[in-house]
Amino acid sequence: MKTKLTLTIIGTIQVLQAILYSAFASSSIDMMFNVGEEAATLAVLFQYAIAPAFLMIGLMLLFMRDIAVEYAKKLLLAVIIAYIPLFLTFYMMANSPLTQMGISDFAIDILMFGLVVFTYLKPKGA
Protein backbone atom coordinates (compact mmCIF):
# COMPACT_ATOMS: atom_id res chain seq x y z
CA MET A 1 0.00 0.00 0.00
CA LYS A 2 1.19 3.54 -0.64
CA THR A 3 2.83 5.03 2.43
CA LYS A 4 1.41 8.46 1.57
CA LEU A 5 -2.15 7.11 1.69
CA THR A 6 -1.61 5.33 4.99
CA LEU A 7 0.00 8.38 6.59
CA THR A 8 -2.89 10.51 5.32
CA ILE A 9 -5.53 8.15 6.72
CA ILE A 10 -3.87 7.71 10.11
CA GLY A 11 -3.02 11.43 10.40
CA THR A 12 -6.57 12.46 9.54
CA ILE A 13 -8.04 10.05 12.08
CA GLN A 14 -5.68 11.38 14.75
CA VAL A 15 -6.69 14.99 14.03
CA LEU A 16 -10.38 14.01 14.11
CA GLN A 17 -9.85 12.23 17.43
CA ALA A 18 -8.29 15.38 18.87
CA ILE A 19 -11.31 17.41 17.84
CA LEU A 20 -13.85 14.84 19.02
CA TYR A 21 -12.07 14.24 22.35
CA SER A 22 -12.46 17.93 23.12
CA ALA A 23 -15.96 18.38 21.70
CA PHE A 24 -17.49 15.35 23.40
CA ALA A 25 -15.34 15.02 26.53
CA SER A 26 -18.18 15.16 29.07
CA SER A 27 -20.66 12.95 27.24
CA SER A 28 -18.06 10.33 26.35
CA ILE A 29 -16.89 10.03 29.95
CA ASP A 30 -20.44 9.31 31.08
CA MET A 31 -20.67 6.52 28.49
CA MET A 32 -17.23 5.01 29.17
CA PHE A 33 -16.80 5.09 32.94
CA ASN A 34 -18.69 3.96 36.04
CA VAL A 35 -17.35 6.62 38.41
CA GLY A 36 -18.54 9.40 40.67
CA GLU A 37 -18.73 13.08 39.85
CA GLU A 38 -15.19 14.01 40.95
CA ALA A 39 -13.59 11.17 39.01
CA ALA A 40 -15.68 12.01 35.97
CA THR A 41 -14.52 15.63 36.15
CA LEU A 42 -10.92 14.46 36.35
CA ALA A 43 -11.47 12.14 33.37
CA VAL A 44 -12.86 15.05 31.34
CA LEU A 45 -9.75 17.05 32.16
CA PHE A 46 -7.61 14.14 30.98
CA GLN A 47 -9.61 14.08 27.73
CA TYR A 48 -8.77 17.75 27.22
CA ALA A 49 -5.13 17.07 28.09
CA ILE A 50 -4.71 14.17 25.66
CA ALA A 51 -6.38 15.92 22.71
CA PRO A 52 -3.32 18.05 21.83
CA ALA A 53 -1.19 14.89 21.72
CA PHE A 54 -3.52 13.38 19.13
CA LEU A 55 -3.46 16.65 17.21
CA MET A 56 0.35 16.76 17.27
CA ILE A 57 0.70 13.16 16.11
CA GLY A 58 -1.88 13.62 13.38
CA LEU A 59 -0.33 16.80 12.05
CA MET A 60 3.16 15.27 12.04
CA LEU A 61 1.90 12.30 10.03
CA LEU A 62 0.01 14.55 7.62
CA PHE A 63 2.95 16.93 7.15
CA MET A 64 5.38 14.04 6.59
CA ARG A 65 3.32 12.03 4.12
CA ASP A 66 5.43 13.06 1.11
CA ILE A 67 8.70 11.67 2.47
CA ALA A 68 10.65 8.81 0.89
CA VAL A 69 9.49 5.27 1.57
CA GLU A 70 12.50 4.44 3.75
CA TYR A 71 11.63 7.31 6.12
CA ALA A 72 7.90 6.63 5.94
CA LYS A 73 8.63 3.09 7.10
CA LYS A 74 10.37 4.53 10.15
CA LEU A 75 7.29 6.59 10.97
CA LEU A 76 5.11 3.53 10.52
CA LEU A 77 7.40 1.50 12.78
CA ALA A 78 7.10 4.20 15.44
CA VAL A 79 3.31 3.89 15.25
CA ILE A 80 3.55 0.09 15.53
CA ILE A 81 5.82 0.32 18.57
CA ALA A 82 3.55 2.91 20.24
CA TYR A 83 0.49 0.73 19.74
CA ILE A 84 1.97 -2.14 21.79
CA PRO A 85 1.66 -0.41 25.19
CA LEU A 86 -1.58 1.20 24.02
CA PHE A 87 -3.12 -2.23 23.43
CA LEU A 88 -2.00 -3.31 26.91
CA THR A 89 -3.76 -0.24 28.28
CA PHE A 90 -6.88 -1.06 26.27
CA TYR A 91 -6.86 -4.57 27.77
CA MET A 92 -6.62 -3.19 31.30
CA MET A 93 -9.37 -0.66 30.63
CA ALA A 94 -11.69 -3.25 29.12
CA ASN A 95 -11.23 -5.51 32.18
CA SER A 96 -11.67 -2.78 34.79
CA PRO A 97 -14.92 -2.59 36.76
CA LEU A 98 -14.65 1.20 36.47
CA THR A 99 -15.19 1.16 32.71
CA GLN A 100 -17.91 0.17 30.31
CA MET A 101 -15.54 -0.60 27.46
CA GLY A 102 -15.09 -3.58 25.22
CA ILE A 103 -13.22 -4.57 22.08
CA SER A 104 -15.67 -2.64 19.90
CA ASP A 105 -14.60 0.62 21.56
CA PHE A 106 -11.08 0.07 20.25
CA ALA A 107 -12.04 -1.09 16.75
CA ILE A 108 -10.73 2.02 14.99
CA ASP A 109 -7.34 1.56 16.66
CA ILE A 110 -7.24 -2.11 15.69
CA LEU A 111 -8.03 -1.18 12.08
CA MET A 112 -5.40 1.58 12.06
CA PHE A 113 -2.82 -0.80 13.52
CA GLY A 114 -3.62 -3.38 10.83
CA LEU A 115 -3.31 -0.76 8.10
CA VAL A 116 0.03 0.44 9.47
CA VAL A 117 1.43 -3.10 9.75
CA PHE A 118 0.27 -3.97 6.23
CA THR A 119 1.81 -0.80 4.79
CA TYR A 120 5.02 -1.32 6.76
CA LEU A 121 5.39 -4.85 5.40
CA LYS A 122 4.40 -3.98 1.81
CA PRO A 123 5.23 -0.29 1.28
CA LYS A 124 4.87 1.47 -2.03
CA GLY A 125 6.11 4.91 -2.96
CA ALA A 126 4.07 7.84 -4.15
N, CA, C and O atoms as a GROMACS GRO file, in nm:
protein
  504
    1MET      N    1   0.085  -0.117   0.000
    1MET     CA    2   0.000   0.000   0.000
    1MET      C    3   0.089   0.124   0.000
    1MET      O    4   0.201   0.120   0.053
    2LYS      N    5   0.042   0.230  -0.058
    2LYS     CA    6   0.119   0.354  -0.064
    2LYS      C    7   0.134   0.413   0.076
    2LYS      O    8   0.036   0.429   0.149
    3THR      N    9   0.257   0.446   0.111
    3THR     CA   10   0.283   0.503   0.243
    3THR      C   11   0.212   0.638   0.258
    3THR      O   12   0.165   0.671   0.367
    4LYS      N   13   0.206   0.715   0.151
    4LYS     CA   14   0.140   0.846   0.157
    4LYS      C   15  -0.007   0.831   0.196
    4LYS      O   16  -0.058   0.908   0.277
    5LEU      N   17  -0.074   0.733   0.138
    5LEU     CA   18  -0.215   0.711   0.169
    5LEU      C   19  -0.233   0.670   0.314
    5LEU      O   20  -0.322   0.720   0.383
    6THR      N   21  -0.150   0.578   0.360
    6THR     CA   22  -0.161   0.533   0.499
    6THR      C   23  -0.134   0.647   0.596
    6THR      O   24  -0.208   0.665   0.693
    7LEU      N   25  -0.030   0.725   0.571
    7LEU     CA   26   0.000   0.838   0.659
    7LEU      C   27  -0.112   0.940   0.657
    7LEU      O   28  -0.142   1.003   0.759
    8THR      N   29  -0.176   0.959   0.542
    8THR     CA   30  -0.289   1.050   0.532
    8THR      C   31  -0.408   1.001   0.612
    8THR      O   32  -0.470   1.077   0.686
    9ILE      N   33  -0.439   0.873   0.599
    9ILE     CA   34  -0.553   0.815   0.672
    9ILE      C   35  -0.530   0.822   0.822
    9ILE      O   36  -0.616   0.870   0.896
   10ILE      N   37  -0.415   0.775   0.867
   10ILE     CA   38  -0.387   0.771   1.011
   10ILE      C   39  -0.378   0.914   1.066
   10ILE      O   40  -0.432   0.941   1.174
   11GLY      N   41  -0.312   1.004   0.995
   11GLY     CA   42  -0.302   1.143   1.040
   11GLY      C   43  -0.437   1.210   1.051
   11GLY      O   44  -0.464   1.282   1.148
   12THR      N   45  -0.522   1.188   0.952
   12THR     CA   46  -0.657   1.246   0.954
   12THR      C   47  -0.738   1.193   1.071
   12THR      O   48  -0.807   1.270   1.139
   13ILE      N   49  -0.731   1.064   1.096
   13ILE     CA   50  -0.804   1.006   1.208
   13ILE      C   51  -0.754   1.063   1.340
   13ILE      O   52  -0.834   1.091   1.430
   14GLN      N   53  -0.623   1.082   1.352
   14GLN     CA   54  -0.568   1.138   1.475
   14GLN      C   55  -0.617   1.281   1.497
   14GLN      O   56  -0.653   1.318   1.609
   15VAL      N   57  -0.620   1.361   1.392
   15VAL     CA   58  -0.669   1.498   1.403
   15VAL      C   59  -0.818   1.498   1.441
   15VAL      O   60  -0.860   1.576   1.526
   16LEU      N   61  -0.895   1.412   1.377
   16LEU     CA   62  -1.038   1.401   1.411
   16LEU      C   63  -1.058   1.358   1.556
   16LEU      O   64  -1.147   1.409   1.624
   17GLN      N   65  -0.976   1.265   1.603
   17GLN     CA   66  -0.985   1.223   1.743
   17GLN      C   67  -0.957   1.340   1.836
   17GLN      O   68  -1.025   1.356   1.938
   18ALA      N   69  -0.860   1.421   1.803
   18ALA     CA   70  -0.829   1.538   1.886
   18ALA      C   71  -0.949   1.630   1.898
   18ALA      O   72  -0.982   1.679   2.006
   19ILE      N   73  -1.014   1.654   1.785
   19ILE     CA   74  -1.131   1.741   1.784
   19ILE      C   75  -1.246   1.680   1.862
   19ILE      O   76  -1.310   1.747   1.943
   20LEU      N   77  -1.272   1.551   1.836
   20LEU     CA   78  -1.385   1.484   1.902
   20LEU      C   79  -1.362   1.465   2.051
   20LEU      O   80  -1.456   1.474   2.129
   21TYR      N   81  -1.237   1.438   2.092
   21TYR     CA   82  -1.207   1.424   2.235
   21TYR      C   83  -1.241   1.552   2.309
   21TYR      O   84  -1.290   1.547   2.422
   22SER      N   85  -1.215   1.665   2.247
   22SER     CA   86  -1.246   1.792   2.312
   22SER      C   87  -1.396   1.823   2.304
   22SER      O   88  -1.455   1.866   2.403
   23ALA      N   89  -1.455   1.802   2.191
   23ALA     CA   90  -1.596   1.838   2.170
   23ALA      C   91  -1.692   1.753   2.252
   23ALA      O   92  -1.795   1.801   2.298
   24PHE      N   93  -1.657   1.626   2.271
   24PHE     CA   94  -1.749   1.535   2.340
   24PHE      C   95  -1.689   1.477   2.468
   24PHE      O   96  -1.723   1.365   2.507
   25ALA      N   97  -1.602   1.553   2.534
   25ALA     CA   98  -1.534   1.502   2.653
   25ALA      C   99  -1.634   1.461   2.761
   25ALA      O  100  -1.625   1.349   2.813
   26SER      N  101  -1.725   1.546   2.796
   26SER     CA  102  -1.818   1.516   2.907
   26SER      C  103  -1.910   1.400   2.874
   26SER      O  104  -1.925   1.308   2.955
   27SER      N  105  -1.971   1.402   2.757
   27SER     CA  106  -2.066   1.296   2.724
   27SER      C  107  -1.997   1.161   2.705
   27SER      O  108  -2.055   1.057   2.738
   28SER      N  109  -1.875   1.161   2.654
   28SER     CA  110  -1.806   1.033   2.634
   28SER      C  111  -1.764   0.972   2.767
   28SER      O  112  -1.764   0.850   2.781
   29ILE      N  113  -1.728   1.054   2.864
   29ILE     CA  114  -1.689   1.003   2.995
   29ILE      C  115  -1.807   0.933   3.061
   29ILE      O  116  -1.791   0.827   3.121
   30ASP      N  117  -1.925   0.993   3.050
   30ASP     CA  118  -2.044   0.931   3.109
   30ASP      C  119  -2.072   0.795   3.046
   30ASP      O  120  -2.119   0.704   3.115
   31MET      N  121  -2.043   0.780   2.917
   31MET     CA  122  -2.067   0.652   2.849
   31MET      C  123  -1.959   0.548   2.882
   31MET      O  124  -1.988   0.429   2.887
   32MET      N  125  -1.835   0.594   2.904
   32MET     CA  126  -1.723   0.501   2.917
   32MET      C  127  -1.693   0.456   3.060
   32MET      O  128  -1.640   0.346   3.080
   33PHE      N  129  -1.726   0.538   3.158
   33PHE     CA  130  -1.680   0.509   3.294
   33PHE      C  131  -1.794   0.499   3.394
   33PHE      O  132  -1.895   0.569   3.382
   34ASN      N  133  -1.777   0.412   3.492
   34ASN     CA  134  -1.869   0.396   3.604
   34ASN      C  135  -1.805   0.461   3.727
   34ASN      O  136  -1.759   0.391   3.817
   35VAL      N  137  -1.802   0.593   3.731
   35VAL     CA  138  -1.735   0.662   3.841
   35VAL      C  139  -1.822   0.776   3.892
   35VAL      O  140  -1.920   0.816   3.829
   36GLY      N  141  -1.783   0.828   4.008
   36GLY     CA  142  -1.854   0.940   4.067
   36GLY      C  143  -1.823   1.071   3.996
   36GLY      O  144  -1.749   1.075   3.898
   37GLU      N  145  -1.883   1.177   4.049
   37GLU     CA  146  -1.873   1.308   3.985
   37GLU      C  147  -1.730   1.362   3.981
   37GLU      O  148  -1.687   1.416   3.880
   38GLU      N  149  -1.656   1.349   4.092
   38GLU     CA  150  -1.519   1.401   4.095
   38GLU      C  151  -1.429   1.327   3.997
   38GLU      O  152  -1.350   1.388   3.925
   39ALA      N  153  -1.440   1.196   3.994
   39ALA     CA  154  -1.359   1.117   3.902
   39ALA      C  155  -1.397   1.147   3.757
   39ALA      O  156  -1.310   1.152   3.669
   40ALA      N  157  -1.524   1.168   3.732
   40ALA     CA  158  -1.568   1.201   3.597
   40ALA      C  159  -1.512   1.336   3.554
   40ALA      O  160  -1.471   1.353   3.439
   41THR      N  161  -1.510   1.432   3.645
   41THR     CA  162  -1.452   1.563   3.615
   41THR      C  163  -1.304   1.550   3.582
   41THR      O  164  -1.254   1.612   3.488
   42LEU      N  165  -1.234   1.469   3.660
   42LEU     CA  166  -1.092   1.446   3.635
   42LEU      C  167  -1.072   1.378   3.499
   42LEU      O  168  -0.979   1.413   3.426
   43ALA      N  169  -1.157   1.282   3.466
   43ALA     CA  170  -1.147   1.214   3.336
   43ALA      C  171  -1.170   1.311   3.221
   43ALA      O  172  -1.104   1.301   3.118
   44VAL      N  173  -1.262   1.404   3.237
   44VAL     CA  174  -1.286   1.505   3.134
   44VAL      C  175  -1.161   1.590   3.115
   44VAL      O  176  -1.122   1.620   3.002
   45LEU      N  177  -1.098   1.628   3.226
   45LEU     CA  178  -0.975   1.706   3.216
   45LEU      C  179  -0.866   1.627   3.144
   45LEU      O  180  -0.789   1.685   3.067
   46PHE      N  181  -0.858   1.498   3.169
   46PHE     CA  182  -0.761   1.414   3.098
   46PHE      C  183  -0.793   1.406   2.949
   46PHE      O  184  -0.702   1.401   2.866
   47GLN      N  185  -0.922   1.405   2.914
   47GLN     CA  186  -0.961   1.408   2.773
   47GLN      C  187  -0.909   1.535   2.707
   47GLN      O  188  -0.853   1.531   2.597
   48TYR      N  189  -0.928   1.648   2.775
   48TYR     CA  190  -0.877   1.775   2.722
   48TYR      C  191  -0.725   1.774   2.712
   48TYR      O  192  -0.668   1.831   2.620
   49ALA      N  193  -0.659   1.710   2.808
   49ALA     CA  194  -0.513   1.707   2.809
   49ALA      C  195  -0.455   1.618   2.700
   49ALA      O  196  -0.349   1.648   2.646
   50ILE      N  197  -0.523   1.511   2.666
   50ILE     CA  198  -0.471   1.417   2.566
   50ILE      C  199  -0.501   1.464   2.423
   50ILE      O  200  -0.431   1.424   2.330
   51ALA      N  201  -0.601   1.546   2.405
   51ALA     CA  202  -0.638   1.592   2.271
   51ALA      C  203  -0.523   1.658   2.196
   51ALA      O  204  -0.505   1.629   2.078
   52PRO      N  205  -0.443   1.746   2.257
   52PRO     CA  206  -0.332   1.805   2.183
   52PRO      C  207  -0.227   1.702   2.139
   52PRO      O  208  -0.161   1.721   2.037
   53ALA      N  209  -0.213   1.594   2.214
   53ALA     CA  210  -0.119   1.490   2.172
   53ALA      C  211  -0.167   1.422   2.043
   53ALA      O  212  -0.088   1.397   1.952
   54PHE      N  213  -0.297   1.394   2.036
   54PHE     CA  214  -0.352   1.338   1.913
   54PHE      C  215  -0.336   1.436   1.797
   54PHE      O  216  -0.304   1.396   1.686
   55LEU      N  217  -0.360   1.564   1.825
   55LEU     CA  218  -0.346   1.665   1.721
   55LEU      C  219  -0.202   1.672   1.672
   55LEU      O  220  -0.177   1.677   1.552
   56MET      N  221  -0.106   1.670   1.764
   56MET     CA  222   0.036   1.676   1.727
   56MET      C  223   0.076   1.555   1.643
   56MET      O  224   0.142   1.570   1.540
   57ILE      N  225   0.036   1.437   1.686
   57ILE     CA  226   0.070   1.316   1.611
   57ILE      C  227   0.007   1.320   1.472
   57ILE      O  228   0.073   1.292   1.372
   58GLY      N  229  -0.120   1.356   1.466
   58GLY     CA  230  -0.188   1.362   1.338
   58GLY      C  231  -0.126   1.461   1.242
   58GLY      O  232  -0.108   1.431   1.124
   59LEU      N  233  -0.094   1.579   1.292
   59LEU     CA  234  -0.032   1.680   1.205
   59LEU      C  235   0.106   1.636   1.159
   59LEU      O  236   0.142   1.659   1.043
   60MET      N  237   0.183   1.575   1.246
   60MET     CA  238   0.316   1.527   1.204
   60MET      C  239   0.302   1.424   1.093
   60MET      O  240   0.377   1.428   0.995
   61LEU      N  241   0.209   1.332   1.107
   61LEU     CA  242   0.190   1.230   1.003
   61LEU      C  243   0.142   1.294   0.873
   61LEU      O  244   0.188   1.257   0.766
   62LEU      N  245   0.050   1.389   0.883
   62LEU     CA  246   0.001   1.455   0.762
   62LEU      C  247   0.110   1.538   0.694
   62LEU      O  248   0.121   1.537   0.571
   63PHE      N  249   0.190   1.609   0.773
   63PHE     CA  250   0.296   1.693   0.715
   63PHE      C  251   0.411   1.611   0.658
   63PHE      O  252   0.485   1.660   0.573
   64MET      N  253   0.426   1.487   0.703
   64MET     CA  254   0.538   1.404   0.659
   64MET      C  255   0.498   1.302   0.553
   64MET      O  256   0.579   1.216   0.518
   65ARG      N  257   0.379   1.307   0.502
   65ARG     CA  258   0.332   1.203   0.412
   65ARG      C  259   0.401   1.199   0.277
   65ARG      O  260   0.390   1.099   0.206
   66ASP      N  261   0.473   1.303   0.239
   66ASP     CA  262   0.543   1.306   0.111
   66ASP      C  263   0.689   1.260   0.119
   66ASP      O  264   0.763   1.275   0.022
   67ILE      N  265   0.730   1.207   0.232
   67ILE     CA  266   0.870   1.167   0.247
   67ILE      C  267   0.897   1.035   0.175
   67ILE      O  268   0.804   0.964   0.137
   68ALA      N  269   1.024   1.005   0.157
   68ALA     CA  270   1.065   0.881   0.089
   68ALA      C  271   1.018   0.760   0.168
   68ALA      O  272   0.998   0.766   0.289
   69VAL      N  273   1.001   0.650   0.097
   69VAL     CA  274   0.949   0.527   0.157
   69VAL      C  275   1.034   0.482   0.275
   69VAL      O  276   0.979   0.438   0.376
   70GLU      N  277   1.165   0.492   0.265
   70GLU     CA  278   1.250   0.444   0.375
   70GLU      C  279   1.223   0.522   0.504
   70GLU      O  280   1.228   0.464   0.612
   71TYR      N  281   1.194   0.651   0.494
   71TYR     CA  282   1.164   0.731   0.612
   71TYR      C  283   1.019   0.711   0.657
   71TYR      O  284   0.989   0.713   0.776
   72ALA      N  285   0.930   0.692   0.561
   72ALA     CA  286   0.790   0.663   0.594
   72ALA      C  287   0.780   0.534   0.673
   72ALA      O  288   0.700   0.522   0.766
   73LYS      N  289   0.862   0.435   0.635
   73LYS     CA  290   0.863   0.309   0.710
   73LYS      C  291   0.905   0.331   0.854
   73LYS      O  292   0.855   0.264   0.944
   74LYS      N  293   0.996   0.424   0.878
   74LYS     CA  294   1.037   0.453   1.015
   74LYS      C  295   0.922   0.516   1.095
   74LYS      O  296   0.903   0.484   1.212
   75LEU      N  297   0.847   0.603   1.030
   75LEU     CA  298   0.728   0.659   1.097
   75LEU      C  299   0.627   0.550   1.127
   75LEU      O  300   0.569   0.546   1.236
   76LEU      N  301   0.605   0.462   1.032
   76LEU     CA  302   0.511   0.352   1.052
   76LEU      C  303   0.557   0.260   1.164
   76LEU      O  304   0.476   0.212   1.244
   77LEU      N  305   0.686   0.234   1.170
   77LEU     CA  306   0.740   0.150   1.278
   77LEU      C  307   0.719   0.217   1.413
   77LEU      O  308   0.688   0.150   1.511
   78ALA      N  309   0.735   0.348   1.419
   78ALA     CA  310   0.710   0.420   1.544
   78ALA      C  311   0.564   0.403   1.588
   78ALA      O  312   0.537   0.386   1.706
   79VAL      N  313   0.472   0.408   1.493
   79VAL     CA  314   0.330   0.389   1.525
   79VAL      C  315   0.308   0.246   1.576
   79VAL      O  316   0.236   0.225   1.673
   80ILE      N  317   0.368   0.149   1.510
   80ILE     CA  318   0.354   0.009   1.553
   80ILE      C  319   0.406  -0.008   1.696
   80ILE      O  320   0.339  -0.068   1.780
   81ILE      N  321   0.523   0.045   1.723
   81ILE     CA  322   0.582   0.032   1.857
   81ILE      C  323   0.493   0.101   1.962
   81ILE      O  324   0.475   0.047   2.071
   82ALA      N  325   0.440   0.217   1.929
   82ALA     CA  326   0.355   0.291   2.024
   82ALA      C  327   0.224   0.219   2.051
   82ALA      O  328   0.167   0.231   2.160
   83TYR      N  329   0.175   0.144   1.954
   83TYR     CA  330   0.049   0.073   1.974
   83TYR      C  331   0.063  -0.044   2.072
   83TYR      O  332  -0.036  -0.083   2.133
   84ILE      N  333   0.181  -0.098   2.089
   84ILE     CA  334   0.197  -0.214   2.179
   84ILE      C  335   0.157  -0.178   2.322
   84ILE      O  336   0.071  -0.247   2.378
   85PRO      N  337   0.214  -0.074   2.384
   85PRO     CA  338   0.166  -0.041   2.519
   85PRO      C  339   0.022   0.011   2.520
   85PRO      O  340  -0.049  -0.004   2.619
   86LEU      N  341  -0.020   0.072   2.409
   86LEU     CA  342  -0.158   0.120   2.402
   86LEU      C  343  -0.255   0.002   2.407
   86LEU      O  344  -0.358   0.010   2.475
   87PHE      N  345  -0.226  -0.106   2.337
   87PHE     CA  346  -0.312  -0.223   2.343
   87PHE      C  347  -0.314  -0.286   2.482
   87PHE      O  348  -0.417  -0.337   2.525
   88LEU      N  349  -0.202  -0.283   2.552
   88LEU     CA  350  -0.200  -0.331   2.691
   88LEU      C  351  -0.291  -0.245   2.778
   88LEU      O  352  -0.363  -0.296   2.864
   89THR      N  353  -0.288  -0.115   2.755
   89THR     CA  354  -0.376  -0.024   2.828
   89THR      C  355  -0.522  -0.050   2.794
   89THR      O  356  -0.607  -0.050   2.883
   90PHE      N  357  -0.551  -0.073   2.668
   90PHE     CA  358  -0.688  -0.106   2.627
   90PHE      C  359  -0.736  -0.231   2.699
   90PHE      O  360  -0.850  -0.237   2.746
   91TYR      N  361  -0.650  -0.332   2.709
   91TYR     CA  362  -0.686  -0.457   2.777
   91TYR      C  363  -0.720  -0.429   2.923
   91TYR      O  364  -0.821  -0.478   2.974
   92MET      N  365  -0.636  -0.351   2.990
   92MET     CA  366  -0.662  -0.319   3.130
   92MET      C  367  -0.791  -0.239   3.146
   92MET      O  368  -0.868  -0.263   3.239
   93MET      N  369  -0.815  -0.146   3.055
   93MET     CA  370  -0.937  -0.066   3.063
   93MET      C  371  -1.061  -0.152   3.040
   93MET      O  372  -1.162  -0.137   3.109
   94ALA      N  373  -1.054  -0.241   2.943
   94ALA     CA  374  -1.169  -0.326   2.912
   94ALA      C  375  -1.201  -0.422   3.026
   94ALA      O  376  -1.316  -0.463   3.042
   95ASN      N  377  -1.102  -0.457   3.107
   95ASN     CA  378  -1.123  -0.551   3.218
   95ASN      C  379  -1.144  -0.482   3.352
   95ASN      O  380  -1.157  -0.550   3.454
   96SER      N  381  -1.147  -0.351   3.355
   96SER     CA  382  -1.167  -0.278   3.479
   96SER      C  383  -1.315  -0.264   3.511
   96SER      O  384  -1.396  -0.239   3.422
   97PRO      N  385  -1.351  -0.281   3.638
   97PRO     CA  386  -1.491  -0.259   3.676
   97PRO      C  387  -1.532  -0.112   3.670
   97PRO      O  388  -1.651  -0.080   3.681
   98LEU      N  389  -1.435  -0.024   3.654
   98LEU     CA  390  -1.465   0.120   3.647
   98LEU      C  391  -1.503   0.165   3.507
   98LEU      O  392  -1.545   0.279   3.488
   99THR      N  393  -1.488   0.078   3.409
   99THR     CA  394  -1.519   0.116   3.271
   99THR      C  395  -1.632   0.033   3.213
   99THR      O  396  -1.666  -0.074   3.263
  100GLN      N  397  -1.688   0.086   3.108
  100GLN     CA  398  -1.791   0.017   3.031
  100GLN      C  399  -1.739   0.000   2.888
  100GLN      O  400  -1.809   0.034   2.792
  101MET      N  401  -1.618  -0.051   2.876
  101MET     CA  402  -1.554  -0.060   2.746
  101MET      C  403  -1.534  -0.206   2.706
  101MET      O  404  -1.517  -0.294   2.790
  102GLY      N  405  -1.536  -0.227   2.577
  102GLY     CA  406  -1.509  -0.358   2.522
  102GLY      C  407  -1.427  -0.344   2.395
  102GLY      O  408  -1.385  -0.234   2.359
  103ILE      N  409  -1.405  -0.454   2.329
  103ILE     CA  410  -1.322  -0.457   2.208
  103ILE      C  411  -1.377  -0.364   2.101
  103ILE      O  412  -1.300  -0.305   2.025
  104SER      N  413  -1.507  -0.350   2.094
  104SER     CA  414  -1.567  -0.264   1.990
  104SER      C  415  -1.528  -0.117   2.008
  104SER      O  416  -1.524  -0.042   1.911
  105ASP      N  417  -1.500  -0.077   2.131
  105ASP     CA  418  -1.460   0.062   2.156
  105ASP      C  419  -1.320   0.092   2.101
  105ASP      O  420  -1.284   0.208   2.084
  106PHE      N  421  -1.243  -0.012   2.074
  106PHE     CA  422  -1.108   0.007   2.025
  106PHE      C  423  -1.094  -0.038   1.879
  106PHE      O  424  -0.982  -0.054   1.829
  107ALA      N  425  -1.206  -0.058   1.812
  107ALA     CA  426  -1.204  -0.109   1.675
  107ALA      C  427  -1.127  -0.020   1.580
  107ALA      O  428  -1.052  -0.069   1.496
  108ILE      N  429  -1.143   0.111   1.591
  108ILE     CA  430  -1.073   0.202   1.499
  108ILE      C  431  -0.922   0.189   1.517
  108ILE      O  432  -0.846   0.196   1.420
  109ASP      N  433  -0.877   0.172   1.641
  109ASP     CA  434  -0.734   0.156   1.666
  109ASP      C  435  -0.683   0.022   1.612
  109ASP      O  436  -0.571   0.015   1.560
  110ILE      N  437  -0.763  -0.080   1.623
  110ILE     CA  438  -0.724  -0.211   1.569
  110ILE      C  439  -0.712  -0.203   1.417
  110ILE      O  440  -0.619  -0.258   1.359
  111LEU      N  441  -0.807  -0.135   1.354
  111LEU     CA  442  -0.803  -0.118   1.208
  111LEU      C  443  -0.682  -0.034   1.166
  111LEU      O  444  -0.613  -0.068   1.069
  112MET      N  445  -0.656   0.075   1.240
  112MET     CA  446  -0.540   0.158   1.206
  112MET      C  447  -0.411   0.079   1.222
  112MET      O  448  -0.321   0.088   1.139
  113PHE      N  449  -0.402   0.001   1.329
  113PHE     CA  450  -0.283  -0.080   1.352
  113PHE      C  451  -0.263  -0.179   1.236
  113PHE      O  452  -0.152  -0.195   1.186
  114GLY      N  453  -0.370  -0.245   1.195
  114GLY     CA  454  -0.362  -0.338   1.083
  114GLY      C  455  -0.317  -0.270   0.955
  114GLY      O  456  -0.234  -0.324   0.882
  115LEU      N  457  -0.370  -0.153   0.928
  115LEU     CA  458  -0.331  -0.076   0.810
  115LEU      C  459  -0.183  -0.038   0.815
  115LEU      O  460  -0.112  -0.049   0.715
  116VAL      N  461  -0.137   0.005   0.931
  116VAL     CA  462   0.003   0.044   0.947
  116VAL      C  463   0.095  -0.077   0.929
  116VAL      O  464   0.197  -0.068   0.861
  117VAL      N  465   0.060  -0.189   0.989
  117VAL     CA  466   0.143  -0.310   0.975
  117VAL      C  467   0.147  -0.354   0.829
  117VAL      O  468   0.254  -0.386   0.776
  118PHE      N  469   0.032  -0.356   0.764
  118PHE     CA  470   0.027  -0.397   0.623
  118PHE      C  471   0.114  -0.305   0.538
  118PHE      O  472   0.190  -0.353   0.454
  119THR      N  473   0.102  -0.175   0.558
  119THR     CA  474   0.181  -0.080   0.479
  119THR      C  475   0.329  -0.092   0.512
  119THR      O  476   0.413  -0.081   0.423
  120TYR      N  477   0.362  -0.116   0.638
  120TYR     CA  478   0.502  -0.132   0.676
  120TYR      C  479   0.564  -0.254   0.608
  120TYR      O  480   0.679  -0.249   0.564
  121LEU      N  481   0.488  -0.361   0.600
  121LEU     CA  482   0.538  -0.485   0.540
  121LEU      C  483   0.541  -0.481   0.388
  121LEU      O  484   0.626  -0.545   0.325
  122LYS      N  485   0.450  -0.408   0.327
  122LYS     CA  486   0.440  -0.398   0.181
  122LYS      C  487   0.429  -0.253   0.136
  122LYS      O  488   0.328  -0.214   0.078
  123PRO      N  489   0.533  -0.173   0.163
  123PRO     CA  490   0.524  -0.029   0.128
  123PRO      C  491   0.539  -0.004  -0.021
  123PRO      O  492   0.609  -0.077  -0.092
  124LYS      N  493   0.472   0.099  -0.066
  124LYS     CA  494   0.487   0.147  -0.203
  124LYS      C  495   0.508   0.296  -0.198
  124LYS      O  496   0.453   0.364  -0.111
  125GLY      N  497   0.585   0.347  -0.290
  125GLY     CA  498   0.611   0.491  -0.296
  125GLY      C  499   0.496   0.566  -0.355
  125GLY      O  500   0.395   0.508  -0.394
  126ALA      N  501   0.512   0.697  -0.362
  126ALA     CA  502   0.407   0.784  -0.416
  126ALA      C  503   0.383   0.748  -0.560
  126ALA      O  504   0.299   0.808  -0.626
   0.00000   0.00000   0.00000
